[in-house]
């Protein structure tokens, strides 16, 4: 199970780099709050996974240059898309990850509570991002599902509570 958690953690590093690139370079400045909120979701998720790793003494690399570079490179490929093209692309891109992470969580019934909490976090964060893009595709603000996630997981200093 720790390999799956590590894979998800690396995805957080990727996501942080990806959304930070958009926050710095996307031409529609009225989207800054959305990018900042997406970054906050990815950072909060990464920090909580790091707390889990620390509690079980699992090593991790919070400066994985391979994942950071990949996130930036993928963002560069899509930075010139119009808003409509971008959100449609992101919704389709996130959907399989949301399904995969939800499946991982559903498979944790036989695992210790702490591990189950980590998979719940991973799934909840991806669902918030996926719902964000669904809302944006319907010409609604996608910030609310992200803020709901942050509210839920900001109240926790760690998954141990």
N, C-alpha and C positions, 0 to 999 in steps of 0.2 A: 504493500500500500504506500509506503514512503516514496517509491519511485513515481507513482501517480501524483502525489503531493508535490514532489520536486518538479515534475513536468509542469504542473499548474503554476507553481511559483515562478519558473522560468518564463511562463506565459505572462505573468504580471510584469516582469522586467521588460519584456517585449512590448506589452501594452503601454507601460509608462513612456517608453521611448517613442512609440508610435504616436500617442496622443500629444506628447510634448512637441513633437515635430509639427503636428497640425496646429497646435496652439501658437507656435512661433511663426508659421509660414502660410497658413490658410488665408486667402485673400478676403473672405467675408468676415470682417471684424466683429459683426454682431453675434458670432458663434463662440466668442471667447469664453463666456460663462459655461457653455456646454463642454468645451475642451477642458477647462479647469476642473469641472465636476467629474468628468471621466477620469482625469488624472488622479483626482482625490480618491475615487473608488479603487483604482488600481494600486495606489500607494497604500491605502488602508488595508486592502486585502494582503498585499505583500508583507506589511508590518505584522499582521496577525499570524500569517504563516511563519514568519521568522520567529515569532514568540513560541509557536508550537515547536519548531525545529530546536530552538534553544532548550525548551522543556524536556525534549526527548534526546538531547545531545546529538542531533543530526546536523552534520556540516552542510553548509550552503554557501553559494557565492552571490552576494548581493550586488556585484559589479560584473556580471557575466557579459563580457564584451561581445560575444557571439550573438546573444539574444538582443542586446541593446542595438547593435549594428543592424541586425535583421529587422527590428522594429522601425528604425529610421529608414532603411532601404525600402521597405514596403510602403511606408508613408510617402516617400519621394515618388514612388510609382503612381500614387493616387492623388497627389496634392493638386494636380491641375484639373481634376474632375469637377464638374458643376455640382452644386449642392444636391440636386435631385439624383444625379448619377452616383455621387458619393454615398448618400444614405442608403440607396438601394443596394449598392455593392457591399456596404458594411453590414446591413441586415442579413443578407445572404451568407456573408463570410462568417458572422458570429453564430448563426443558427446551429451548425453542427457541433460547435464547442459547447453551446448551452445544453444541447441534448446529451452530449458525452459527459459533461460534468454532473448533470442531473442523474444520469445512469450510475455514475461512480457513487454519488451520494446514496442512491437507492440500494446499492450493493453493500453498504456499510453496516447493515443491521447486525451482523455477527462480530463486529469490531468494537473495541473499547469506546467509551463515550467521547473522550477527547478526540480521537481520530474521526469519529462520526461528526463532531463539531467542525472540524477542519473541512471535511467534504461538504458539509452544509454551507459553510462560508463560501467555498469555491463555487458551488452551484448557485448560491444566492447572488453572488457578484456577477456571474455570467448572465443570469436571468435578468438582472437589473440593466445590464448593458444591452442585451437583446431587446428588452422591452423599450428601452430608450430609442433604439433605431426603428422599432415598429411604430412608435409614436411619431417620430420624425417623418417617417414615410407617409403617415396619415396627416401630415402638416400640422401636428401638435407639438408642443414642447416635450422633449424627452428627458428633461432635467428631473422631473418629479420621481420617477422610479429610482434614479441614481441617488437623489437626496434621501429617499426612504431607506435605501440600503445604508447610506452613511449614518443616518440617524440610528438605525438598528445596531450597527456595528461600531459606531463611535462611543456608544454607551458602555461598551465592553473594552477594558484595557487589554484583555487577553481572552482566549477561548477557554481558559481554565475556570472562569466565573460561571 
